[in-house]
Amino acid sequence: MIERTTSGRAAAKTRGAKFGRKPALSPAQLKHIYRLADEGNTGMQDIASMFGIHRSTLFRLLAQRSSSTTTR
């Protein structure tokens, strides 16, 4: 049964199927969040509520951005 599932998933991937949850925020929204956070005029809670995300999600997004920019 596992072999059939694995082969089915592999076949679906070759056909272009996407797996997993869709991102909650678009790339344009992420850029806007980053810009607001960098400016420093808007509080983190306000930014989070503007985009309908939790404050911890906002901090995780900002941490991922800073870690990805330092490794590049």
N, C-alpha and C positions, 0 to 999 in steps of 0.2 A: 504494500500500500504506500509506503514512503517513497519507493522508487517511482511509482506512477505520479505521485504528487510532485516530486522533484522534477520529473521530466515534463510534466504539464506546466509547471511554473517556468521552466527554461524555455519551453516552446512559446509561452505567452510573452516572455521578455523579448524573444527574437521578433515577435510580431509587433512589439512596441508598447506592450501593456506597462502601466505604471503601478507600483505597489506602494502601500503605506498611505498615511494620512496626507491630505493636501495642506500646503502651508496656509496658516491663518492670515498672514500678511503678504501683500504683494511687494515686489522689489521697490516700487515707487514709495510705498508706505514705509518700508525700512529706511530708505534714504531720508524721508521726512523725519522719522524718529531720530535718526543719527544727527541730523542737522539741529533739531530742537534740543537734543541732549548736549551737543557741542556748544550751542549758544549760551546755555546756562540760565536763560531768562524764565524758563518754564520748569516747574517742579516735576519730579519723576511721577508722582501720583497723578498729576494733571495730564502728563503725556500718556500714561497708561490708560486713563479713563477716556481720553480723546480717541484712542484706537480700540477700545473695548478689550484690553488685555489686562492681566493681573500685573501688579508691580514687580513681582518676582520674575515674571516672563520678560519684562522690560530689562531688568538687570541681567538676566541670562543672555538676552540678545546683545546687549552692550558688551558683556564679557566675551562672547563669542567673536564679536567684531574685533575687539582689541587683541585677542589671542591669534586671530587669523591675520591681522595686519603685522604682527610682530614676527610671525613665522615666514612671511613672504619676503 
